[in-house]
Amino acid sequence: SLPSLFIFGKEPIDVGNLVQSYKQTYTVTQNVWVVFDPVYYHCANEFKAQLKSYPNLNIRSYQLEQNTAASSESFNENIAPSENTEYSLFYVGVESLALTNCILTNGSRKVTSYNPITKECRLESKFVNKMLIKRFSNIEKVKEK
């Protein structure tokens, strides 16, 4: 098979506002994993540089490994958090399936999202996320039939 090449754009983002929102949401001592939507990942280094005083800040990094079988996404510099580790998740990006997946896979953890377009930061839940509300309502419709 042929190798795949993924090309993601670079959407504009106000890193200063992102940093300010992060500081208003989390304390220095909290253990937080930051997940960037791929189109906003280009500002991850600047974001981390401005938050040097936050030692428990971890950024989910993307690494494309190219081989003849396929390209895969994996953790790069950081070790993946273990199931027993207490941490929160900070998602940078617009409401999407990726955010929905983060909420569902981290159901017992605090998930906060930052929308770079509206510059709003909010605590995510199944009652706030429109995609999750739609998903749950579709499941209920199927159950009723």
Secondary structure, DSSP 8 states (H G I E B T S, - for coil): --------------HHHHHHHHHHH--TTS-EEEEE-GGGGGGHHHHHHHTTT-TTEEE---EEE--SS--EEE--SS----TTS--EEEEESSSSHHHHHHHHHTTTS-EEEEETTTTEEEE--TTT-HHHHHHHHHHHHHHH-
